[in-house]
Amino acid sequence: MALIDLCKHEQRLNESRRRVETVSRFEEADRVPVQITEAGSFYCSMFGVDIRDYYTDLETQVDVQSRGLKWRLEELQDDRPVASLCMDLGPVGEAIAFDLDLVFPPGTSPWIIRPLKTPEDIRKWTPPDPATNPRIDWFYRRFEKFRTIAEKKDIGVPVDQACAGIHPPLSAACAIMDPADFYVLMIEDPQTADLLLKKLFDFYCRLTDWQDERLGTKTVRLGLCDDNSCAISDDLYRKMVLPYNLALYERYGTQYRHLHADGPNDQHFKTYSEIIRLDAMDIGGFSDLRAAVRDMKGKVVIYGALNNRDFYGPFNDRARAIVDDQLQTAGPGGGYVLAVGGETYAGVPPQTLIDLVRYAKERGRYPVREEFAESPDTM
């Protein structure tokens, strides 16, 4: 018997899908959708599993994900309309794509040994060809093993197709070179910084095209994770980063453009909305939701803005006031999904998330109430 019976949840998942589709058309559904994203680190903490084992042992990873998904469907019951497993390697896409060394310390996610230290390193560095890179071949063999394990365990949900990938140029540069050093380089030696950004842009395209050919697909919906954009001004972003990100969206996001960026990214919201013309954005919890509403409301579907730091304890009056404030700020008129910016961190109590979802479902009914709790700023 499968661990998860999706038929039990089909009606609710379909309702969630329709709810998200409605607000994505900038219309009001029955209520504001609620999506509380968790991943391997949260589930490992929840189940008492060392996250190093989760990343290094596929049997452990399948077990943790399947138990977490069962909890999400049966206990949390948020509005994510999709239920599936996916091979998770952690924040190491550049290590796979560029065949770099990794460290797997106990109790935390793996990290990359950054190969670039100096401008001369940048000038000499050439990314490997995806077609002949042994680490990418290893990646696909590992995915097949993950899928086989999941099928043998009869979890009852599909397995997402794994795709090797890297961050967009700025964040990819900060994955293979110390971020602070690269930010300084952008100011003091912009020509060399741009050389690295161009190499990474060219590689991103080469990898995406090669992978599309391998899988028999065509990328027309693009989601980028550009966390490092929060550290630079919008002037610098427009001058050095925007040309590459916009070119990626114009090439691979012809049908849909999504961006995740940890905050604060308030300085870029107008650029994202008016120049990149995003369809949707997942904003980090350190961004100002009011700034996002001011610059993107009605043009970009806004996800996120809840900050993990506000939910490490019980779901108390202050947490309720924060949820109320966000619903009232961004909910009216649709175009908003209440969510944790990025993902839920390890250490947030699972019961707090359950209570948050239940509360937001009630308080977020349209028309969103105005007689909400006291502002969190005054508590």
KEDREN-926557 format. One record per residue (C-alpha): x, y, z; residue number from 1. Coordinates in Angstrom, 3 decimals. Example, Ala and Ser with C-alpha at 12.3 -4.5 7.8 and 13.67 -1.06 7.14 Angstrom:
2
PT        u        v        w   i
PT   12.300   -4.500    7.800   1
PT   13.670   -1.060    7.140   2
//
This chain:
379
PT        u        v        w   i
PT    0.000    0.000    0.000   1
PT    1.293    3.459   -0.896   2
PT    2.392    5.689    1.971   3
PT    0.358    8.609    0.572   4
PT   -3.116    8.267   -0.927   5
PT   -3.370   11.294   -3.213   6
PT   -7.019   10.529   -3.945   7
PT   -7.834   11.548   -0.358   8
PT   -6.376   14.991   -1.008   9
PT   -7.366   15.473   -4.661  10
PT  -10.345   17.735   -4.017  11
PT   -8.435   20.046   -1.685  12
PT   -5.424   20.190   -4.024  13
PT   -7.703   21.122   -6.925  14
PT   -9.357   23.819   -4.826  15
PT   -5.938   25.189   -3.946  16
PT   -4.945   25.206   -7.609  17
PT   -8.058   27.133   -8.609  18
PT   -7.557   29.555   -5.703  19
PT   -3.985   30.341   -6.749  20
PT   -5.018   30.661  -10.398  21
PT   -7.737   33.144   -9.448  22
PT   -5.509   35.458   -7.418  23
PT   -2.847   35.153  -10.131  24
PT   -5.327   36.851  -12.461  25
PT   -5.505   39.678   -9.899  26
PT   -8.980   38.634   -8.833  27
PT  -10.296   37.764   -5.395  28
PT  -10.922   34.076   -4.710  29
PT  -12.765   32.778   -1.640  30
PT   -9.689   33.663    0.440  31
PT   -6.008   34.545    0.192  32
PT   -3.984   31.400   -0.625  33
PT   -1.458   30.274    2.006  34
PT    1.752   28.480    1.013  35
PT    4.279   27.534    3.693  36
PT    7.240   26.002    1.902  37
PT    9.374   23.509    3.792  38
PT   12.365   21.560    2.497  39
PT   14.984   19.078    3.632  40
PT   16.485   21.134    6.448  41
PT   13.087   21.727    8.084  42
PT   12.047   18.086    7.813  43
PT   15.397   16.809    9.087  44
PT   15.027   19.018   12.146  45
PT   11.426   17.872   12.558  46
PT   12.302   14.168   12.393  47
PT   15.669   14.280   14.190  48
PT   17.763   13.393   11.127  49
PT   21.264   14.800   10.532  50
PT   20.951   16.836    7.358  51
PT   24.329   15.540    6.169  52
PT   22.760   12.051    6.008  53
PT   19.830   13.508    4.076  54
PT   22.168   14.892    1.412  55
PT   24.572   11.945    1.226  56
PT   22.196    8.959    1.479  57
PT   19.327    8.743   -1.005  58
PT   17.357    6.221    1.058  59
PT   17.349    8.713    3.931  60
PT   16.364   11.547    1.601  61
PT   13.396    9.655    0.155  62
PT   12.226    8.694    3.658  63
PT   12.520   12.249    5.007  64
PT   10.766   13.808    2.017  65
PT    7.950   11.274    1.993  66
PT    7.308   11.640    5.744  67
PT    7.411   15.418    5.369  68
PT    5.008   15.362    2.426  69
PT    2.587   13.141    4.334  70
PT    2.680   15.628    7.247  71
PT    2.144   18.537    4.864  72
PT   -0.886   16.941    3.241  73
PT   -2.516   15.584    6.382  74
PT   -1.570   18.112    9.072  75
PT   -0.420   21.412    7.556  76
PT   -2.925   21.504    4.663  77
PT   -1.676   24.686    3.010  78
PT   -2.404   25.727   -0.573  79
PT    0.437   24.199   -2.524  80
PT   -1.437   22.339   -5.272  81
PT    1.371   19.920   -6.171  82
PT    2.563   16.884   -4.217  83
PT    5.745   15.207   -5.448  84
PT    9.264   14.129   -4.491  85
PT   12.420   15.682   -5.914  86
PT   16.084   14.832   -5.667  87
PT   17.670   17.459   -3.423  88
PT   21.399   18.169   -3.561  89
PT   21.266   21.409   -1.575  90
PT   22.629   24.812   -2.655  91
PT   25.402   23.281   -4.765  92
PT   24.279   23.662   -8.376  93
PT   27.513   25.390   -9.329  94
PT   29.557   22.524   -7.863  95
PT   27.770   20.082  -10.174  96
PT   27.876   22.327  -13.230  97
PT   31.538   23.312  -12.781  98
PT   32.830   20.051  -11.204  99
PT   33.936   21.704   -7.954 100
PT   34.825   20.236   -4.566 101
PT   32.194   20.077   -1.815 102
PT   32.283   19.854    1.966 103
PT   29.612   17.892    3.865 104
PT   29.848   18.967    7.513 105
PT   27.525   17.375   10.081 106
PT   24.423   19.288   11.048 107
PT   24.282   21.656    8.074 108
PT   23.940   21.853    4.301 109
PT   26.939   21.181    2.042 110
PT   28.950   24.065    0.691 111
PT   31.230   24.681   -2.255 112
PT   34.987   25.192   -2.102 113
PT   35.122   28.427   -4.079 114
PT   37.793   28.252   -6.811 115
PT   38.081   31.964   -7.684 116
PT   40.110   34.294   -5.466 117
PT   41.650   36.938   -7.713 118
PT   40.946   38.804  -10.958 119
PT   43.579   36.621  -12.609 120
PT   41.620   33.520  -11.556 121
PT   38.564   34.947  -13.315 122
PT   40.467   35.656  -16.505 123
PT   41.884   32.096  -16.593 124
PT   38.720   30.247  -15.600 125
PT   36.674   28.435  -18.238 126
PT   33.505   26.496  -17.343 127
PT   33.506   22.847  -18.464 128
PT   31.358   21.629  -21.338 129
PT   28.090   20.179  -19.932 130
PT   28.188   17.376  -22.482 131
PT   31.540   16.063  -21.212 132
PT   31.396   17.074  -17.543 133
PT   31.561   13.829  -15.478 134
PT   29.801   15.467  -12.534 135
PT   26.696   16.188  -14.622 136
PT   26.696   12.576  -15.800 137
PT   26.926   11.584  -12.115 138
PT   24.008   13.916  -11.364 139
PT   21.707   12.138  -13.815 140
PT   22.785    8.681  -12.656 141
PT   22.064    9.744   -9.075 142
PT   18.636   10.963  -10.094 143
PT   17.796    7.607  -11.654 144
PT   18.821    5.921   -8.400 145
PT   16.630    8.352   -6.427 146
PT   13.651    7.632   -8.674 147
PT   14.173    3.864   -8.399 148
PT   14.290    4.039   -4.595 149
PT   11.095    6.125   -4.498 150
PT    9.274    3.757   -6.842 151
PT   10.287    0.680   -4.844 152
PT    9.060    2.293   -1.634 153
PT    5.672    2.953   -3.290 154
PT    5.290    6.456   -1.853 155
PT    2.219    7.177   -3.966 156
PT    3.345   10.484   -5.499 157
PT    5.321   11.294   -8.668 158
PT    9.019   12.123   -8.781 159
PT    9.950   15.420  -10.417 160
PT   12.441   15.315  -13.265 161
PT   15.797   16.570  -12.002 162
PT   17.638   19.216  -14.013 163
PT   21.172   20.413  -13.412 164
PT   21.315   24.170  -13.097 165
PT   23.056   27.218  -11.721 166
PT   21.949   30.554  -10.298 167
PT   21.755   33.577  -12.596 168
PT   25.105   35.323  -13.147 169
PT   25.411   37.505  -10.015 170
PT   24.434   34.795   -7.549 171
PT   26.431   32.190   -9.475 172
PT   29.482   34.452   -9.240 173
PT   28.945   34.707   -5.476 174
PT   28.776   30.909   -5.282 175
PT   32.239   30.425   -6.773 176
PT   33.918   33.571   -5.396 177
PT   33.582   35.155   -1.953 178
PT   30.530   37.446   -2.264 179
PT   32.162   40.397   -0.485 180
PT   35.181   40.157   -2.800 181
PT   32.951   40.104   -5.858 182
PT   30.913   43.104   -4.711 183
PT   34.160   45.065   -4.278 184
PT   35.313   43.901   -7.704 185
PT   32.102   45.243   -9.260 186
PT   33.086   48.708   -8.003 187
PT   36.852   48.662   -8.330 188
PT   37.308   46.502  -11.430 189
PT   33.958   46.355  -13.244 190
PT   35.540   45.082  -16.446 191
PT   36.801   41.901  -14.775 192
PT   33.545   41.486  -12.818 193
PT   31.601   41.759  -16.064 194
PT   33.889   39.175  -17.657 195
PT   32.828   36.644  -15.018 196
PT   29.164   37.584  -15.349 197
PT   29.377   37.110  -19.114 198
PT   31.065   33.719  -18.753 199
PT   28.311   32.635  -16.374 200
PT   25.551   33.950  -18.634 201
PT   26.996   32.120  -21.640 202
PT   27.294   28.934  -19.606 203
PT   23.730   29.241  -18.287 204
PT   22.465   29.348  -21.865 205
PT   24.718   26.514  -22.981 206
PT   23.618   24.298  -20.081 207
PT   19.912   25.075  -20.569 208
PT   20.036   24.429  -24.322 209
PT   22.021   21.200  -23.857 210
PT   19.640   19.993  -21.178 211
PT   16.559   20.832  -23.263 212
PT   17.996   18.773  -26.074 213
PT   18.806   15.881  -23.743 214
PT   15.341   15.825  -22.166 215
PT   13.369   16.701  -25.290 216
PT   11.997   19.878  -23.743 217
PT   11.892   23.602  -24.485 218
PT   12.293   26.053  -21.614 219
PT    9.632   28.763  -21.883 220
PT    8.887   29.273  -18.156 221
PT   11.824   30.587  -16.179 222
PT   12.312   30.968  -12.456 223
PT   15.519   32.553  -11.210 224
PT   16.924   32.563   -7.664 225
PT   18.980   35.743   -7.375 226
PT   19.620   36.043   -3.643 227
PT   22.730   38.197   -3.924 228
PT   20.964   41.065   -5.660 229
PT   19.869   42.314   -2.239 230
PT   23.423   43.485   -1.484 231
PT   23.776   46.019   -4.305 232
PT   22.069   49.269   -5.260 233
PT   19.512   49.388   -8.043 234
PT   21.841   51.614  -10.081 235
PT   24.566   48.969   -9.944 236
PT   22.022   46.223  -10.559 237
PT   20.701   47.960  -13.682 238
PT   24.193   48.615  -14.971 239
PT   25.821   45.205  -14.440 240
PT   23.232   42.543  -13.569 241
PT   19.972   43.475  -15.275 242
PT   21.263   43.050  -18.853 243
PT   22.055   39.384  -18.183 244
PT   18.970   38.544  -16.114 245
PT   16.681   40.268  -18.609 246
PT   18.323   38.410  -21.482 247
PT   17.714   35.093  -19.684 248
PT   14.044   35.915  -19.195 249
PT   13.644   37.039  -22.788 250
PT   15.244   33.833  -24.023 251
PT   13.740   31.264  -21.628 252
PT   10.790   33.037  -19.979 253
PT    8.628   33.737  -23.002 254
PT    5.540   32.293  -21.259 255
PT    6.256   32.915  -17.558 256
PT    8.793   34.822  -15.460 257
PT    9.317   34.109  -11.756 258
PT   11.965   35.397   -9.364 259
PT   12.983   34.420   -5.855 260
PT   15.251   36.812   -4.003 261
PT   16.077   36.862   -0.314 262
PT   15.700   40.320    1.122 263
PT   15.834   43.117    1.427 264
PT   15.268   43.714   -2.286 265
PT   13.010   46.741   -1.928 266
PT   15.342   48.886   -4.045 267
PT   14.748   46.638   -7.085 268
PT   10.973   46.180   -7.014 269
PT   10.283   48.804   -9.712 270
PT   12.976   47.331  -11.938 271
PT   11.534   43.850  -11.522 272
PT    8.044   45.068  -12.321 273
PT    8.568   47.662  -15.035 274
PT   11.659   46.427  -16.887 275
PT   11.889   42.671  -16.343 276
PT    8.075   42.453  -16.228 277
PT    7.925   39.541  -13.840 278
PT    4.776   37.474  -13.630 279
PT    5.423   36.505  -10.005 280
PT    7.993   37.056   -7.275 281
PT    8.769   35.258   -4.033 282
PT   10.115   38.000   -1.768 283
PT   12.287   37.299    1.243 284
PT   11.134   37.965    4.773 285
PT   13.491   40.920    5.198 286
PT   11.820   42.866    2.397 287
PT    9.099   45.393    3.114 288
PT    5.763   44.055    1.895 289
PT    4.441   47.621    1.645 290
PT    7.214   48.491   -0.779 291
PT    6.359   45.425   -2.845 292
PT    2.693   46.430   -2.920 293
PT    3.607   50.009   -3.825 294
PT    5.798   49.010   -6.772 295
PT    4.382   45.675   -7.982 296
PT    0.741   45.303   -6.919 297
PT   -1.537   44.504   -9.855 298
PT    1.391   43.720  -12.153 299
PT    3.381   41.018  -10.337 300
PT    1.864   38.249   -8.205 301
PT    3.514   38.637   -4.806 302
PT    4.468   35.595   -2.751 303
PT    6.160   35.651    0.618 304
PT    7.302   38.349    3.058 305
PT    6.645   36.343    6.238 306
PT    9.928   36.182    8.166 307
PT   11.007   32.979    9.913 308
PT   12.294   34.944   12.897 309
PT    8.697   35.820   13.843 310
PT    7.617   32.182   14.185 311
PT   10.279   30.384   16.210 312
PT    7.931   30.191   19.196 313
PT    4.230   29.441   19.651 314
PT    1.718   31.121   17.367 315
PT    0.991   33.974   19.759 316
PT   -0.754   37.346   19.573 317
PT    2.240   39.024   17.941 318
PT    2.383   36.340   15.230 319
PT   -1.356   36.751   14.634 320
PT   -0.945   40.511   14.273 321
PT    1.841   40.011   11.718 322
PT   -0.337   37.695    9.631 323
PT   -3.275   40.114    9.898 324
PT   -1.094   43.017    8.815 325
PT    0.215   41.192    5.751 326
PT   -3.232   40.014    4.690 327
PT   -4.613   43.540    4.949 328
PT   -1.599   45.088    3.220 329
PT   -1.419   42.834    0.166 330
PT   -4.567   40.712    0.064 331
PT   -7.249   43.037   -1.353 332
PT   -7.677   42.716   -5.115 333
PT   -5.872   39.405   -5.437 334
PT   -2.338   39.058   -6.735 335
PT   -1.002   37.901   -3.351 336
PT   -0.141   34.557   -1.749 337
PT    0.672   34.586    1.966 338
PT    3.924   32.696    2.333 339
PT    7.234   32.468    4.133 340
PT    9.842   34.224    2.009 341
PT   12.022   31.482    0.535 342
PT   11.493   28.461    2.762 343
PT   10.748   27.639    6.381 344
PT   13.938   27.282    8.393 345
PT   14.806   24.441   10.717 346
PT   13.682   25.210   14.249 347
PT   10.292   26.737   13.469 348
PT    7.848   24.539   15.455 349
PT    5.617   22.439   13.176 350
PT    2.597   23.213   15.346 351
PT    3.228   26.936   14.871 352
PT    2.937   26.433   11.109 353
PT   -0.265   24.430   11.479 354
PT   -1.737   27.174   13.654 355
PT   -0.552   29.858   11.213 356
PT   -2.223   28.159    8.237 357
PT   -5.511   27.656   10.087 358
PT   -5.537   31.267   11.272 359
PT   -4.645   32.704    7.845 360
PT   -7.368   30.652    6.146 361
PT   -9.974   32.179    8.426 362
PT   -8.654   35.742    8.497 363
PT   -7.864   35.865    4.794 364
PT  -11.413   35.332    3.560 365
PT  -12.479   37.897    0.973 366
PT  -13.289   40.648    1.462 367
PT  -10.282   40.775    3.758 368
PT  -11.353   42.150    7.126 369
PT  -10.293   45.564    8.299 370
PT  -10.970   45.048   12.015 371
PT   -7.691   43.190   12.449 372
PT   -5.478   42.750   15.481 373
PT   -3.209   45.442   16.824 374
PT   -0.313   46.309   14.504 375
PT    2.810   44.213   15.269 376
PT    4.843   47.438   15.345 377
PT    3.034   48.523   18.475 378
PT    3.312   45.273   20.380 379
//
